[in-house]
Amino acid sequence: MFRDKKNLSFGRSLIVMMLIFITMLPAEGQNAIQKKRDSQQLGFAISYFQGGKYHEAKLILQRLDKKYQLNPRFRAYLGVSYYYDQEYEQATKCLDSVIPQLQAFDPQELSFYYYADGESYFTLGKYSQAAPLYAQAQARCHEDEKAKIYYRLGLCYSFIKQWYKALDTLQSALVYYQQYQPQEKAKIAEIRNLIFACCYEINQPTS
């Protein structure tokens, strides 16, 4: 029993000594320790992001961005995390600011950042802002990813009553759905109806 108390007392003394040592470290040493911890936190954020845990990634990336101003790729991760966490205003602000710095990135990766930005604007009902982002995403994505983007782009043009552009993009959406996703029969039928509606609007007499 005495030995246990002695060990416990020694353990407490050691903790106190460590705390005193840390507080006595020069500012540079303390900063180095904190930076190492923050670097580990960044690693956790990337793991969360890659694992689809966007809320957890967002919380860490937010804090680190305020403290250090993260590099463009990690700020893009933050923007995408906002998008998946349904914070669309924050997503647009973050992605709008960082996308111009990402032009040297792989086209498919950049395409997704444009798409997430466009989807955020679309969800906010800001179709004029969403349309050019979808167009940029479409220009960089894989062929089998174009159907949904053309569909969204066609909706944007329809909502802002640019009927010729809406007709063109919806016809492209129809072609890509038929080629790459023929099982999406309801979507294909919807697009045909939208194309018919565009033709109707285009053929209306102008006053």
Secondary structure, 3 states (H helix, E strand, C coil): CHHHHHHHHHHHHHHHHHHHHHHHCCHHHHHHHHHHHHHHHHHHHHHHHHCCCHHHHHHHHHHHHHHHCCCHHHHHHHHHHHHHCCCHHHHHHHHHHHHHHHCCCCHHHHHHHHHHHHHHHHHCCCHHHHHHHHHHHHHHCCHHHHHHHHHHHHHHHHHCCCHHHHHHHHHHHHHHHHHHCCCCHHHHHHHHHHHHHHHHHHCCCCC
